[in-house]
Amino acid sequence: MRVDTMLSEPTSDSDFAKVLECGRQLLLLSEFELADELRIAKPAYAEWLKGYSLPHTSLRATYLRHLISLAESRLQEQREPSQSDEYEHEDGEHQDDERIVAATG
């Protein structure tokens, strides 16, 4: 089942748990870290993954949207230039890659 379909229709218990687990793995988060991000109790999240209990179907889309938002913000962070894109010039001055390319031309 596609995620966009899951946002508009009630999802099965197993589909919801699978999407959560796949999202967690893609984001390289532990179960506890994702529980914190979703603002749910860690034991409740563990029960969701095992299928012992799940949030009401009307709330599942909210958790999925939050997971998508988290993934989007992580992607945005990866796209933004970081300080690792800079290097220290011989005279101690930091220059970014664009200035280096422009200077070497």
C-alpha positions as CSV (number, residue, x, y, z in Angstrom):
1,M,0.0,0.0,0.0
2,R,1.3,3.5,-0.9
3,V,1.9,6.0,1.8
4,D,-0.4,8.6,0.1
5,T,-3.2,6.1,0.2
6,M,-2.5,5.3,3.8
7,L,-2.8,9.0,4.6
8,S,-6.3,9.2,3.1
9,E,-7.7,5.8,4.0
10,P,-7.7,3.7,7.2
11,T,-4.7,1.4,7.2
12,S,-4.5,-2.2,8.2
13,D,-2.6,-2.9,11.4
14,S,0.2,-4.7,9.7
15,D,0.7,-2.0,7.0
16,F,0.9,0.7,9.6
17,A,3.5,-1.2,11.7
18,K,5.5,-2.0,8.5
19,V,5.6,1.6,7.4
20,L,6.7,2.7,10.8
21,E,9.5,0.2,10.9
22,C,10.7,0.9,7.3
23,G,10.7,4.6,8.1
24,R,12.7,4.1,11.3
25,Q,15.3,2.0,9.4
26,L,15.5,4.6,6.6
27,L,16.0,7.4,9.0
28,L,18.7,5.3,10.9
29,L,16.9,5.8,14.2
30,S,16.5,3.4,17.1
31,E,13.0,2.4,18.2
32,F,13.4,4.7,21.2
33,E,14.6,7.7,19.1
34,L,11.6,7.3,16.7
35,A,9.2,7.0,19.7
36,D,10.6,10.3,21.0
37,E,10.3,11.9,17.6
38,L,6.6,10.8,17.4
39,R,6.1,11.9,21.0
40,I,4.7,8.6,22.2
41,A,5.7,6.4,25.0
42,K,8.5,3.9,24.2
43,P,6.6,0.9,25.5
44,A,3.5,1.9,23.4
45,Y,5.7,2.1,20.3
46,A,7.2,-1.3,21.0
47,E,3.7,-2.7,21.2
48,W,2.7,-1.1,17.9
49,L,5.6,-2.8,16.2
50,K,4.7,-6.2,17.7
51,G,1.0,-5.7,16.8
52,Y,-0.2,-5.9,20.4
53,S,-1.8,-2.5,20.2
54,L,-2.0,0.3,17.7
55,P,-3.3,3.9,17.7
56,H,-6.8,4.4,16.6
57,T,-7.2,4.3,12.8
58,S,-8.1,8.0,12.8
59,L,-4.8,8.9,14.4
60,R,-2.5,6.8,12.1
61,A,-2.4,9.4,9.3
62,T,-1.2,12.0,11.9
63,Y,1.7,9.7,12.9
64,L,2.5,9.0,9.2
65,R,2.5,12.7,8.4
66,H,4.9,13.3,11.2
67,L,7.2,10.5,10.0
68,I,7.1,12.0,6.5
69,S,7.9,15.5,7.9
70,L,10.8,14.1,9.8
71,A,12.2,12.4,6.7
72,E,11.8,15.6,4.7
73,S,13.6,17.7,7.3
74,R,16.4,15.2,7.4
75,L,16.8,15.3,3.6
76,Q,16.8,19.1,3.8
77,E,19.5,19.0,6.4
78,Q,21.6,16.8,4.2
79,R,21.2,19.1,1.2
80,E,22.2,22.3,3.1
81,P,25.9,23.1,2.9
82,S,27.7,22.3,6.1
83,Q,30.9,23.4,7.7
84,S,32.5,20.3,6.3
85,D,32.2,21.9,2.8
86,E,34.8,24.4,4.0
87,Y,38.5,24.0,4.3
88,E,41.2,26.0,5.9
89,H,43.4,27.8,3.4
90,E,47.2,27.9,3.9
91,D,47.0,31.4,5.5
92,G,44.4,30.2,8.0
93,E,41.4,31.7,6.1
94,H,38.3,29.5,5.6
95,Q,37.0,29.4,2.1
96,D,34.0,27.6,0.8
97,D,34.0,25.5,-2.4
98,E,32.3,28.2,-4.6
99,R,35.0,30.7,-3.9
100,I,37.7,28.2,-4.6
101,V,36.1,27.2,-7.9
102,A,35.7,30.9,-8.9
103,A,39.3,31.7,-8.0
104,T,40.8,28.7,-9.9
105,G,38.4,29.3,-12.7
